[in-house]
Amino acid sequence: MKNILIYSLVAAATILLSLFLPYESHDMQTGGLFKPQVMIGYGYTTSGLSHVSAFFPAFFILICLVIIKLNESLATAIVALVISFGNLIYMAFLAFILQFHLNLFNGPTNYELEIGYYIALLAVFAYLIVSVIHLITVIRKRRNPKPTPESISNSDLLDDALDF
């Protein structure tokens, strides 16, 4: 695939730019395990920059790019596809991390995912599709190698003389 470098960099840049957007929103409450909870406010958002785990999808895409550009073969295309699929699974794990915080004593509650996460998820899914297309093109190149020039036949050889 000719433009895999561009597609990879665009996907990684999209994820990095989505870190500036809100990744999750929550309500702030006081109280705790033995005290009644009192709502302080609602609708507080945190950006992806405050979550270290939100940087990993862009890192995984760059790892795929390095593997693909190292040697464009069937093995590297399969490894990149597996890493891309693992990146999609990691995004589901990241959603779980962002939504289910254990707050036994006090702090924010009612976590919800926001637009930054969904943009990053879309970029990861789009890169998975690009990885599948890249694997298909590598397989097609392997099946249909470049044509070699025809060899010069020598009539002195017995095999060439018997061609019908």
Secondary structure as UniProt FT lines:
FT   TURN            2..3
FT   HELIX           4..18
FT   TURN            19..20
FT   STRAND          22..30
FT   STRAND          38..47
FT   HELIX           48..50
FT   HELIX           52..54
FT   HELIX           56..70
FT   HELIX           74..99
FT   STRAND          107..113
FT   HELIX           115..143
FT   TURN            155..156
FT   HELIX           158..161
//
